[in-house]
Amino acid sequence: MLSSIGIPGLILILVIALIIFGPSKLPEIGRAFGNTLKEFKKATNDLISNDKEEKTNFEEKNNRIALEKSEKTETK
């Protein structure tokens, strides 16, 4: 998505932002944007790790049930 903007487009966006917000607000906006991206990345990583944990727990539970069933059939 950002690869299609190019350098001239990026410079134009920065100039427009400078005109709209002024030089004193740009660092605050940039900081807020960076924090937002950091929180989004953290939340995404948490979701991915939770999904992997649930998948692992589900597989372990299925393996344990299969083992119990096989032990019951062996004892009969």
N, CA, C and O atoms as CSV, one atom per row, in Angstrom:
chain,resi,resn,atom,element,x,y,z
A,1,MET,N,N,0.820,-1.184,0.000
A,1,MET,CA,C,0.000,0.000,0.000
A,1,MET,C,C,0.868,1.254,0.000
A,1,MET,O,O,0.683,2.136,-0.839
A,2,LEU,N,N,1.802,1.338,0.924
A,2,LEU,CA,C,2.648,2.525,0.995
A,2,LEU,C,C,3.692,2.568,-0.108
A,2,LEU,O,O,4.243,3.632,-0.392
A,3,SER,N,N,3.974,1.434,-0.735
A,3,SER,CA,C,4.985,1.433,-1.788
A,3,SER,C,C,4.516,2.181,-3.030
A,3,SER,O,O,5.343,2.620,-3.829
A,4,SER,N,N,3.214,2.334,-3.206
A,4,SER,CA,C,2.711,3.038,-4.380
A,4,SER,C,C,2.702,4.555,-4.199
A,4,SER,O,O,2.480,5.284,-5.165
A,5,ILE,N,N,2.939,5.043,-2.982
A,5,ILE,CA,C,2.921,6.493,-2.735
A,5,ILE,C,C,4.159,7.141,-3.339
A,5,ILE,O,O,4.040,8.121,-4.075
A,6,GLY,N,N,5.307,6.631,-3.053
A,6,GLY,CA,C,6.548,7.186,-3.573
A,6,GLY,C,C,7.023,8.389,-2.776
A,6,GLY,O,O,6.312,8.891,-1.905
A,7,ILE,N,N,8.220,8.842,-3.080
A,7,ILE,CA,C,8.841,9.966,-2.368
A,7,ILE,C,C,8.081,11.286,-2.605
A,7,ILE,O,O,7.809,12.000,-1.639
A,8,PRO,N,N,7.734,11.630,-3.839
A,8,PRO,CA,C,7.013,12.901,-4.034
A,8,PRO,C,C,5.670,12.936,-3.299
A,8,PRO,O,O,5.302,13.964,-2.730
A,9,GLY,N,N,4.953,11.840,-3.308
A,9,GLY,CA,C,3.677,11.783,-2.610
A,9,GLY,C,C,3.848,11.918,-1.102
A,9,GLY,O,O,3.052,12.579,-0.435
A,10,LEU,N,N,4.897,11.281,-0.568
A,10,LEU,CA,C,5.175,11.377,0.865
A,10,LEU,C,C,5.536,12.803,1.263
A,10,LEU,O,O,5.096,13.293,2.303
A,11,ILE,N,N,6.328,13.463,0.441
A,11,ILE,CA,C,6.697,14.864,0.721
A,11,ILE,C,C,5.457,15.749,0.682
A,11,ILE,O,O,5.304,16.639,1.518
A,12,LEU,N,N,4.573,15.511,-0.284
A,12,LEU,CA,C,3.334,16.282,-0.383
A,12,LEU,C,C,2.467,16.085,0.860
A,12,LEU,O,O,1.913,17.049,1.388
A,13,ILE,N,N,2.349,14.863,1.321
A,13,ILE,CA,C,1.571,14.587,2.535
A,13,ILE,C,C,2.172,15.309,3.740
A,13,ILE,O,O,1.438,15.895,4.535
A,14,LEU,N,N,3.489,15.274,3.883
A,14,LEU,CA,C,4.146,15.946,5.008
A,14,LEU,C,C,3.964,17.463,4.944
A,14,LEU,O,O,3.755,18.104,5.974
A,15,VAL,N,N,4.043,18.038,3.750
A,15,VAL,CA,C,3.846,19.486,3.602
A,15,VAL,C,C,2.408,19.866,3.961
A,15,VAL,O,O,2.182,20.860,4.651
A,16,ILE,N,N,1.447,19.084,3.499
A,16,ILE,CA,C,0.044,19.368,3.831
A,16,ILE,C,C,-0.176,19.255,5.338
A,16,ILE,O,O,-0.859,20.093,5.927
A,17,ALA,N,N,0.394,18.227,5.964
A,17,ALA,CA,C,0.266,18.072,7.413
A,17,ALA,C,C,0.911,19.239,8.137
A,17,ALA,O,O,0.374,19.713,9.138
A,18,LEU,N,N,2.051,19.712,7.650
A,18,LEU,CA,C,2.723,20.862,8.255
A,18,LEU,C,C,1.862,22.117,8.154
A,18,LEU,O,O,1.792,22.905,9.097
A,19,ILE,N,N,1.213,22.297,7.017
A,19,ILE,CA,C,0.345,23.473,6.836
A,19,ILE,C,C,-0.884,23.380,7.741
A,19,ILE,O,O,-1.271,24.369,8.364
A,20,ILE,N,N,-1.487,22.221,7.813
A,20,ILE,CA,C,-2.725,22.058,8.589
A,20,ILE,C,C,-2.458,22.143,10.090
A,20,ILE,O,O,-3.146,22.878,10.798
A,21,PHE,N,N,-1.473,21.403,10.579
A,21,PHE,CA,C,-1.267,21.281,12.026
A,21,PHE,C,C,-0.222,22.232,12.581
A,21,PHE,O,O,-0.247,22.539,13.773
A,22,GLY,N,N,0.672,22.694,11.771
A,22,GLY,CA,C,1.728,23.576,12.246
A,22,GLY,C,C,2.902,22.793,12.800
A,22,GLY,O,O,2.773,21.614,13.132
A,23,PRO,N,N,4.055,23.456,12.898
A,23,PRO,CA,C,5.275,22.743,13.328
A,23,PRO,C,C,5.259,22.316,14.790
A,23,PRO,O,O,5.985,21.390,15.154
A,24,SER,N,N,4.469,22.947,15.631
A,24,SER,CA,C,4.484,22.577,17.049
A,24,SER,C,C,3.677,21.312,17.318
A,24,SER,O,O,3.966,20.602,18.282
A,25,LYS,N,N,2.680,21.011,16.501
A,25,LYS,CA,C,1.827,19.843,16.718
A,25,LYS,C,C,2.347,18.579,16.037
A,25,LYS,O,O,1.983,17.475,16.440
A,26,LEU,N,N,3.181,18.715,15.025
A,26,LEU,CA,C,3.645,17.540,14.280
A,26,LEU,C,C,4.370,16.513,15.146
A,26,LEU,O,O,4.103,15.321,14.999
A,27,PRO,N,N,5.281,16.917,16.049
A,27,PRO,CA,C,5.915,15.891,16.889
A,27,PRO,C,C,4.916,15.136,17.773
A,27,PRO,O,O,5.055,13.931,17.987
A,28,GLU,N,N,3.914,15.848,18.280
A,28,GLU,CA,C,2.895,15.189,19.106
A,28,GLU,C,C,2.078,14.194,18.278
A,28,GLU,O,O,1.780,13.089,18.731
A,29,ILE,N,N,1.729,14.600,17.077
A,29,ILE,CA,C,0.955,13.720,16.200
A,29,ILE,C,C,1.792,12.493,15.820
A,29,ILE,O,O,1.290,11.369,15.827
A,30,GLY,N,N,3.042,12.712,15.496
A,30,GLY,CA,C,3.924,11.599,15.155
A,30,GLY,C,C,4.105,10.634,16.312
A,30,GLY,O,O,4.108,9.418,16.120
A,31,ARG,N,N,4.257,11.172,17.512
A,31,ARG,CA,C,4.401,10.341,18.709
A,31,ARG,C,C,3.130,9.523,18.944
A,31,ARG,O,O,3.198,8.327,19.230
A,32,ALA,N,N,1.981,10.172,18.821
A,32,ALA,CA,C,0.706,9.477,19.013
A,32,ALA,C,C,0.511,8.383,17.964
A,32,ALA,O,O,0.029,7.293,18.273
A,33,PHE,N,N,0.888,8.684,16.730
A,33,PHE,CA,C,0.776,7.687,15.659
A,33,PHE,C,C,1.696,6.501,15.927
A,33,PHE,O,O,1.302,5.352,15.729
A,34,GLY,N,N,2.912,6.775,16.374
A,34,GLY,CA,C,3.853,5.701,16.705
A,34,GLY,C,C,3.350,4.835,17.846
A,34,GLY,O,O,3.458,3.610,17.791
A,35,ASN,N,N,2.798,5.466,18.887
A,35,ASN,CA,C,2.254,4.703,20.011
A,35,ASN,C,C,1.070,3.849,19.574
A,35,ASN,O,O,0.902,2.720,20.037
A,36,THR,N,N,0.254,4.396,18.682
A,36,THR,CA,C,-0.885,3.637,18.163
A,36,THR,C,C,-0.417,2.409,17.408
A,36,THR,O,O,-0.956,1.318,17.597
A,37,LEU,N,N,0.583,2.576,16.551
A,37,LEU,CA,C,1.121,1.438,15.809
A,37,LEU,C,C,1.732,0.397,16.739
A,37,LEU,O,O,1.573,-0.804,16.522
A,38,LYS,N,N,2.437,0.859,17.783
A,38,LYS,CA,C,3.048,-0.062,18.746
A,38,LYS,C,C,1.980,-0.867,19.480
A,38,LYS,O,O,2.128,-2.077,19.647
A,39,GLU,N,N,0.916,-0.217,19.916
A,39,GLU,CA,C,-0.169,-0.904,20.615
A,39,GLU,C,C,-0.888,-1.881,19.682
A,39,GLU,O,O,-1.263,-2.978,20.096
A,40,PHE,N,N,-1.077,-1.481,18.431
A,40,PHE,CA,C,-1.716,-2.371,17.462
A,40,PHE,C,C,-0.871,-3.622,17.240
A,40,PHE,O,O,-1.403,-4.731,17.192
A,41,LYS,N,N,0.429,-3.448,17.106
A,41,LYS,CA,C,1.323,-4.582,16.905
A,41,LYS,C,C,1.314,-5.499,18.124
A,41,LYS,O,O,1.304,-6.723,17.986
A,42,LYS,N,N,1.318,-4.905,19.316
A,42,LYS,CA,C,1.279,-5.697,20.544
A,42,LYS,C,C,-0.013,-6.500,20.638
A,42,LYS,O,O,0.010,-7.682,20.982
A,43,ALA,N,N,-1.141,-5.860,20.331
A,43,ALA,CA,C,-2.431,-6.551,20.384
A,43,ALA,C,C,-2.490,-7.681,19.359
A,43,ALA,O,O,-3.018,-8.756,19.643
A,44,THR,N,N,-1.950,-7.436,18.176
A,44,THR,CA,C,-1.936,-8.463,17.143
A,44,THR,C,C,-1.083,-9.650,17.573
A,44,THR,O,O,-1.483,-10.800,17.392
A,45,ASN,N,N,0.078,-9.380,18.135
A,45,ASN,CA,C,0.942,-10.461,18.614
A,45,ASN,C,C,0.284,-11.238,19.748
A,45,ASN,O,O,0.421,-12.459,19.820
A,46,ASP,N,N,-0.427,-10.546,20.634
A,46,ASP,CA,C,-1.139,-11.226,21.711
A,46,ASP,C,C,-2.216,-12.145,21.159
A,46,ASP,O,O,-2.378,-13.270,21.632
A,47,LEU,N,N,-2.958,-11.668,20.153
A,47,LEU,CA,C,-3.988,-12.507,19.549
A,47,LEU,C,C,-3.392,-13.744,18.896
A,47,LEU,O,O,-3.939,-14.841,19.017
A,48,ILE,N,N,-2.283,-13.570,18.212
A,48,ILE,CA,C,-1.635,-14.692,17.543
A,48,ILE,C,C,-1.129,-15.700,18.571
A,48,ILE,O,O,-1.306,-16.905,18.394
A,49,SER,N,N,-0.503,-15.221,19.640
A,49,SER,CA,C,0.016,-16.147,20.650
A,49,SER,C,C,-1.121,-16.849,21.385
A,49,SER,O,O,-1.001,-18.030,21.713
A,50,ASN,N,N,-2.229,-16.141,21.653
A,50,ASN,CA,C,-3.379,-16.780,22.297
A,50,ASN,C,C,-3.969,-17.852,21.397
A,50,ASN,O,O,-4.365,-18.916,21.873
A,51,ASP,N,N,-4.031,-17.578,20.105
A,51,ASP,CA,C,-4.557,-18.557,19.161
A,51,ASP,C,C,-3.675,-19.804,19.138
A,51,ASP,O,O,-4.184,-20.924,19.109
A,52,LYS,N,N,-2.361,-19.612,19.151
A,52,LYS,CA,C,-1.442,-20.754,19.163
A,52,LYS,C,C,-1.583,-21.555,20.447
A,52,LYS,O,O,-1.545,-22.785,20.417
A,53,GLU,N,N,-1.749,-20.863,21.589
A,53,GLU,CA,C,-1.938,-21.555,22.864
A,53,GLU,C,C,-3.212,-22.386,22.853
A,53,GLU,O,O,-3.209,-23.535,23.294
A,54,GLU,N,N,-4.299,-21.810,22.352
A,54,GLU,CA,C,-5.567,-22.533,22.297
A,54,GLU,C,C,-5.458,-23.749,21.390
A,54,GLU,O,O,-6.001,-24.808,21.704
A,55,LYS,N,N,-4.766,-23.608,20.277
A,55,LYS,CA,C,-4.596,-24.726,19.364
A,55,LYS,C,C,-3.779,-25.833,20.025
A,55,LYS,O,O,-4.110,-27.012,19.899
A,56,THR,N,N,-2.720,-25.458,20.724
A,56,THR,CA,C,-1.887,-26.437,21.410
A,56,THR,C,C,-2.682,-27.140,22.504
A,56,THR,O,O,-2.612,-28.363,22.629
A,57,ASN,N,N,-3.438,-26.381,23.300
A,57,ASN,CA,C,-4.253,-26.973,24.362
A,57,ASN,C,C,-5.295,-27.919,23.780
A,57,ASN,O,O,-5.534,-28.989,24.338
A,58,PHE,N,N,-5.914,-27.543,22.671
A,58,PHE,CA,C,-6.913,-28.383,22.022
A,58,PHE,C,C,-6.282,-29.685,21.543
A,58,PHE,O,O,-6.855,-30.759,21.724
A,59,GLU,N,N,-5.096,-29.591,20.930
A,59,GLU,CA,C,-4.419,-30.792,20.446
A,59,GLU,C,C,-4.012,-31.697,21.599
A,59,GLU,O,O,-4.142,-32.917,21.502
A,60,GLU,N,N,-3.519,-31.112,22.695
A,60,GLU,CA,C,-3.150,-31.913,23.863
A,60,GLU,C,C,-4.364,-32.617,24.455
A,60,GLU,O,O,-4.278,-33.780,24.850
A,61,LYS,N,N,-5.487,-31.921,24.518
A,61,LYS,CA,C,-6.707,-32.511,25.050
A,61,LYS,C,C,-7.158,-33.673,24.166
A,61,LYS,O,O,-7.532,-34.728,24.677
A,62,ASN,N,N,-7.127,-33.490,22.852
A,62,ASN,CA,C,-7.514,-34.563,21.935
A,62,ASN,C,C,-6.577,-35.755,22.054
A,62,ASN,O,O,-7.024,-36.901,22.020
A,63,ASN,N,N,-5.276,-35.494,22.195
A,63,ASN,CA,C,-4.318,-36.583,22.354
A,63,ASN,C,C,-4.563,-37.344,23.652
A,63,ASN,O,O,-4.466,-38.571,23.683
A,64,ARG,N,N,-4.877,-36.622,24.714
A,64,ARG,CA,C,-5.138,-37.254,26.005
A,64,ARG,C,C,-6.403,-38.107,25.933
A,64,ARG,O,O,-6.435,-39.212,26.475
A,65,ILE,N,N,-7.445,-37.601,25.269
A,65,ILE,CA,C,-8.684,-38.366,25.121
A,65,ILE,C,C,-8.441,-39.619,24.289
A,65,ILE,O,O,-8.938,-40.694,24.623
A,66,ALA,N,N,-7.681,-39.486,23.210
A,66,ALA,CA,C,-7.372,-40.640,22.368
A,66,ALA,C,C,-6.569,-41.676,23.142
A,66,ALA,O,O,-6.795,-42.876,22.988
A,67,LEU,N,N,-5.637,-41.227,23.972
A,67,LEU,CA,C,-4.836,-42.137,24.778
A,67,LEU,C,C,-5.708,-42.871,25.797
A,67,LEU,O,O,-5.548,-44.074,26.003
A,68,GLU,N,N,-6.625,-42.148,26.431
A,68,GLU,CA,C,-7.526,-42.776,27.399
A,68,GLU,C,C,-8.424,-43.807,26.720
A,68,GLU,O,O,-8.665,-44.880,27.274
A,69,LYS,N,N,-8.916,-43.490,25.533
A,69,LYS,CA,C,-9.755,-44.441,24.804
A,69,LYS,C,C,-8.973,-45.683,24.429
A,69,LYS,O,O,-9.482,-46.799,24.535
A,70,SER,N,N,-7.732,-45.494,23.990
A,70,SER,CA,C,-6.927,-46.654,23.599
A,70,SER,C,C,-6.581,-47.512,24.817
A,70,SER,O,O,-6.503,-48.735,24.707
A,71,GLU,N,N,-6.373,-46.888,25.969
A,71,GLU,CA,C,-6.093,-47.648,27.192
A,71,GLU,C,C,-7.312,-48.433,27.627
A,71,GLU,O,O,-7.182,-49.558,28.108
A,72,LYS,N,N,-8.505,-47.857,27.467
A,72,LYS,CA,C,-9.744,-48.569,27.833
A,72,LYS,C,C,-9.984,-49.760,26.937
A,72,LYS,O,O,-10.436,-50.803,27.409
A,73,THR,N,N,-9.691,-49.632,25.645
A,73,THR,CA,C,-9.915,-50.747,24.716
A,73,THR,C,C,-8.882,-51.841,24.938
A,73,THR,O,O,-9.169,-53.011,24.687
A,74,GLU,N,N,-7.697,-51.492,25.399
A,74,GLU,CA,C,-6.671,-52.495,25.660
A,74,GLU,C,C,-6.999,-53.319,26.903
A,74,GLU,O,O,-6.687,-54.508,26.958
A,75,THR,N,N,-7.616,-52.703,27.886
A,75,THR,CA,C,-7.933,-53.405,29.132
A,75,THR,C,C,-9.131,-54.329,28.980
A,75,THR,O,O,-9.305,-55.236,29.795
A,76,LYS,N,N,-9.955,-54.131,27.972
A,76,LYS,CA,C,-11.144,-54.978,27.776
A,76,LYS,C,C,-10.804,-56.268,27.164
A,76,LYS,O,O,-11.687,-57.094,26.933
